[in-house]
Amino acid sequence: MLNKYQEKETVAKLKKCYSILSSAIKLAENSNGPIDGWEGWEESSGENALKILNILAPHLNIMKNCGTGTGCWYSGMYKHLRGTDWSNYDEDTSRARAYLADGISIQVHVLNSPNCTGHYGESKLLSNICGSINVDINGPKKPNQAGKDYFSFYISKYGLVPWGTQGITSYSLDKYCKNKQSTGWTCAAWVLSKGNMDYLYHDVSW
C-alpha cells in the first residue's frame, strides 16, 4: 500500500505526465498537421506505433528511444492493482517505447483507427480515437503496478483522454478501477479528476 506522501507524489507525477504528453501532441500537430492525418494510424503494428512515437519525439525530452525493442521499461512482469501478474511490456513488439529525461517510461499503441475514427463513447473526445499511450510515471522503479505507477490514455483527435473517463464505453472506471481488487487499468481519470487514490481504500464511482 502506498503511504499518503507517495499518493500525493503519484498524483503530482501523473498530472505532470498528462501535461507533457498533451503539449507534445499539440506541438506535433503544429509541425505535422492535424493528428488524424498522421501516417501510422492505418493499422495496429509495432512499425506504425514507432511512426507515431517518432512524430512526437522531437517534442518530448527523450533520454532513450527504444522503438519496439527493449530497455525503456521495467523488464519484468507488471501486476494488476489487485496484485496478480499481468504482462511484460518491455517485450511487446506491437508497441513503441521511450524513456524520458523526467524518469517517465511511455509506450505508443496504434488501434486500427484510420483518420482517428475509433469510437469509445458518444462525446467528441471519445468518438474520435486514434491510438493509446501507456505510461509508467517512475520508469522501471517499483511498484510497476496498474493504478499505482502505470496509467493509460487514449489519443483522440481532440486531445488526450485518460482511461476511466466518464462516458467511456471501453475501459470504464467501474469495471477496472472500482477498488483495490480491480485490475487498475482505468485509474488515470480518477487520479487526475479527483486528485487522490481513494480506490485503494474503498469503492469509487462517478
C-alpha positions as CSV (number, residue, x, y, z in Angstrom):
1,M,0.0,0.0,0.0
2,L,1.2,3.5,-0.8
3,N,1.5,6.0,2.1
4,K,-0.1,9.4,1.9
5,Y,3.1,11.1,0.8
6,Q,3.6,8.6,-2.0
7,E,0.0,9.1,-3.1
8,K,0.4,12.9,-3.3
9,E,3.6,12.3,-5.3
10,T,1.8,9.9,-7.7
11,V,-1.0,12.5,-8.3
12,A,1.6,15.2,-9.0
13,K,3.7,13.0,-11.3
14,L,0.6,11.9,-13.3
15,K,-0.6,15.4,-13.7
16,K,2.9,16.4,-15.0
17,C,2.9,13.4,-17.3
18,Y,-0.5,14.4,-18.7
19,S,0.7,17.9,-19.3
20,I,3.9,16.8,-21.0
21,L,2.1,14.4,-23.4
22,S,-0.7,16.9,-24.2
23,S,1.8,19.6,-25.0
24,A,3.8,17.2,-27.2
25,I,0.7,16.3,-29.2
26,K,-0.2,19.9,-29.8
27,L,3.3,20.8,-30.8
28,A,3.5,17.8,-33.1
29,E,0.3,18.9,-34.8
30,N,1.8,22.4,-35.4
31,S,4.7,20.7,-37.1
32,N,2.9,17.8,-38.9
33,G,-0.6,18.9,-39.4
34,P,-3.8,17.6,-37.7
35,I,-3.4,14.4,-35.8
36,D,-6.0,12.5,-37.9
37,G,-3.7,12.9,-40.9
38,W,-0.6,11.5,-39.4
39,E,0.9,8.4,-41.1
40,G,0.7,5.4,-38.9
41,W,-2.9,5.2,-37.6
42,E,-4.0,2.9,-40.5
43,E,-3.2,-0.5,-38.9
44,S,-2.1,-1.8,-35.5
45,S,1.6,-2.8,-35.6
46,G,4.9,-2.0,-34.0
47,E,6.1,-0.3,-37.2
48,N,3.2,2.1,-37.1
49,A,3.5,2.7,-33.4
50,L,7.1,3.7,-34.0
51,K,6.0,6.2,-36.7
52,I,3.7,7.9,-34.2
53,L,6.3,7.9,-31.5
54,N,8.8,9.5,-33.9
55,I,6.4,12.2,-34.7
56,L,6.0,13.0,-31.0
57,A,9.7,12.5,-30.2
58,P,11.0,16.0,-31.2
59,H,8.6,17.5,-28.7
60,L,9.5,15.2,-25.8
61,N,12.7,15.3,-23.7
62,I,13.6,11.7,-24.6
63,M,16.7,10.2,-23.0
64,K,16.3,6.9,-24.9
65,N,14.1,5.8,-27.8
66,C,13.9,2.1,-27.8
67,G,11.4,1.8,-30.6
68,T,9.9,-1.7,-30.5
69,G,13.0,-3.0,-28.7
70,T,13.7,-3.4,-25.0
71,G,15.4,-1.2,-22.5
72,C,13.0,1.7,-21.9
73,W,10.6,-0.2,-19.5
74,Y,10.8,-2.4,-16.4
75,S,11.9,-5.7,-17.8
76,G,9.8,-7.9,-15.5
77,M,6.1,-8.7,-15.1
78,Y,3.7,-5.8,-14.4
79,K,1.0,-6.5,-11.9
80,H,-2.7,-5.6,-11.7
81,L,-3.8,-3.3,-8.8
82,R,-5.0,-6.5,-7.0
83,G,-1.5,-7.9,-7.2
84,T,-1.9,-10.6,-9.8
85,D,0.6,-10.9,-12.7
86,W,-0.3,-9.1,-15.9
87,S,2.2,-8.5,-18.7
88,N,5.8,-7.9,-19.6
89,Y,5.5,-4.8,-21.7
90,D,9.3,-4.5,-22.3
91,E,9.0,-7.4,-24.7
92,D,5.8,-6.4,-26.5
93,T,6.9,-5.7,-30.1
94,S,3.4,-4.3,-31.1
95,R,4.2,-1.1,-29.1
96,A,6.9,1.6,-29.4
97,R,8.7,2.7,-26.2
98,A,10.8,5.6,-25.0
99,Y,12.3,6.7,-21.7
100,L,12.0,10.4,-20.9
101,A,14.5,12.6,-19.0
102,D,11.7,13.2,-16.5
103,G,12.0,9.5,-15.4
104,I,8.8,8.5,-17.3
105,S,8.5,5.5,-19.5
106,I,6.0,5.8,-22.3
107,Q,4.7,3.4,-24.9
108,V,2.6,4.1,-28.0
109,H,0.0,1.7,-29.3
110,V,-2.0,2.1,-32.6
111,L,-5.6,0.9,-32.6
112,N,-6.6,0.2,-36.2
113,S,-8.3,3.6,-36.4
114,P,-7.6,5.3,-39.8
115,N,-8.2,9.0,-39.6
116,C,-8.8,8.7,-35.9
117,T,-12.3,7.1,-36.2
118,G,-12.2,4.9,-33.1
119,H,-15.5,5.1,-31.2
120,Y,-15.3,4.6,-27.4
121,G,-18.1,6.9,-26.3
122,E,-20.6,9.5,-27.5
123,S,-18.6,12.7,-26.7
124,K,-16.4,14.3,-29.3
125,L,-13.3,13.2,-27.5
126,L,-14.3,9.6,-27.2
127,S,-15.7,9.2,-30.7
128,N,-12.5,10.2,-32.5
129,I,-9.9,7.9,-31.0
130,C,-6.6,7.3,-32.8
131,G,-4.5,5.2,-30.5
132,S,-3.2,5.0,-26.9
133,I,-0.3,5.9,-24.8
134,N,0.6,4.0,-21.6
135,V,3.0,5.4,-19.1
136,D,5.0,4.3,-16.1
137,I,5.4,7.6,-14.2
138,N,8.6,6.5,-12.4
139,G,10.1,4.3,-15.2
140,P,11.5,0.9,-14.1
141,K,11.2,1.7,-10.4
142,K,8.7,-0.2,-8.3
143,P,5.8,-0.9,-7.8
144,N,5.3,-1.5,-11.6
145,Q,1.6,-1.9,-11.0
146,A,-1.5,-0.7,-12.7
147,G,-3.2,2.1,-10.8
148,K,-0.1,2.9,-8.7
149,D,2.6,3.9,-11.3
150,Y,1.2,2.5,-14.6
151,F,-1.6,4.5,-16.2
152,S,-3.2,4.7,-19.7
153,F,-4.6,7.3,-22.1
154,Y,-6.4,7.3,-25.4
155,I,-5.1,9.7,-28.1
156,S,-8.1,11.4,-29.5
157,K,-8.3,13.8,-32.5
158,Y,-9.3,16.4,-29.9
159,G,-6.8,15.7,-27.1
160,L,-5.5,13.2,-24.6
161,V,-8.2,11.1,-22.8
162,P,-7.5,9.3,-19.5
163,W,-8.8,5.7,-19.3
164,G,-11.8,5.6,-17.0
165,T,-13.2,9.0,-18.2
166,Q,-16.9,9.4,-17.7
167,G,-18.9,8.1,-20.6
168,I,-16.2,5.8,-21.9
169,T,-17.5,2.5,-23.3
170,S,-14.2,0.7,-23.3
171,Y,-12.2,0.5,-20.1
172,S,-14.6,2.1,-17.7
173,L,-13.8,3.2,-14.1
174,D,-16.5,1.0,-12.5
175,K,-15.2,-2.2,-14.3
176,Y,-11.4,-1.7,-13.9
177,C,-10.8,0.7,-11.0
178,K,-13.6,0.4,-8.6
179,N,-11.4,-0.7,-5.7
180,K,-8.1,-2.3,-4.8
181,Q,-9.4,-5.7,-6.1
182,S,-9.7,-4.3,-9.6
183,T,-7.1,-4.6,-12.4
184,G,-6.3,-0.9,-12.0
185,W,-6.2,-0.3,-15.8
186,T,-8.6,2.7,-15.7
187,C,-7.5,4.7,-12.7
188,A,-5.9,7.6,-14.6
189,A,-9.1,9.6,-15.0
190,W,-9.9,9.3,-11.2
191,V,-6.5,10.4,-10.1
192,L,-6.4,13.4,-12.5
193,S,-10.0,14.4,-11.8
194,K,-10.2,13.9,-8.0
195,G,-6.5,14.4,-7.1
196,N,-6.5,11.3,-4.9
197,M,-6.2,7.5,-5.0
198,D,-9.3,6.6,-2.9
199,Y,-9.9,3.4,-4.9
200,L,-7.1,2.0,-2.7
201,Y,-9.4,2.2,0.3
202,H,-13.0,1.8,-0.8
203,D,-15.3,1.6,-3.8
204,V,-15.3,4.6,-6.1
205,S,-17.7,5.5,-8.8
206,W,-18.6,8.6,-10.9
